[in-house]
C-alpha cells in the first residue's frame, strides 16, 4: 500500500459516522461506534442523578457519584 492509499483509507475511517447497523457488525470500528453511541445516549437521557447505564450486553452498571467516592475514601 502506498502513502496515497494509506491516506485515503485514513480519511475514510476518520469520516465514518455511527449507523444503526453498527450494532450488528463485527469489525472493531463499528463496535466502537455502537458502544460510544450507547454511552452518549445513556448519558443524555439518564442524566447524573442515581443513574444506571444499560450495557450493550444487557448488564446494568451503576454510576457512583462524587458523594459515594468521598465516602469510600
Secondary structure, DSSP 8 states (H G I E B T S, - for coil): --HHHHHHHHHHHHT----GGGGT--SHHHHHHHHHHHHHHHHHHH-STT-EEE-TTS-EEE---HHHHHHH-
